[in-house]
Amino acid sequence: MDEILTSKQVADLVADQHTVMTAVHAFTVEHTEPVIGTGWPPPVRP
């Protein structure tokens, strides 16, 4: 098991996964629309 976990193939897969997950997270954050207003001060209601 140790040989598998320390192999170059597993290291390459982990590196690829990190790159993909980072890209997906960046895309998600960039395209997130606010659901709750974040403006301050809050609007005055009559």
N, C-alpha and C positions, 0 to 999 in steps of 0.2 A: 504494500500500500504506500509506503514512504517513497518508493521509486516512482510510482505513478504521480503522486502529488508534487514531487520535485522535478518532474520531467520538463523538458523544454516545451513540449506540446501543450501541457497544462498551463505553463507560464504564459505562452502565447495566447491561449484561449482567455485567460483571466485578463490579460492586457487588452484584448479586443473587446471583451465584455465591458471593461471599465470605460473604454472610448465610446462605445455605443450608449451606455447608460448616461454618461456625462452629456453626450449630444442630445439625447432624449430629454433629459432634465432641463438643459438650456433652452431647447425648443419649447417645452411646456411652460417654463417661466416667462419666456418672451411672448407667448401667445395667450397668457392668462388674462381674462377679463375680470375686473373687480365686480363682485356680486353685491357687496355692502359698500355704501358710500364711505369714502375715506376723507372727504373734505372737512376742514375745520375752519371756523366754528360750524356746528350743525345748523341746518336751515331752521328758521323760526317758523313755527306753525301757528296759523291764526286760531 
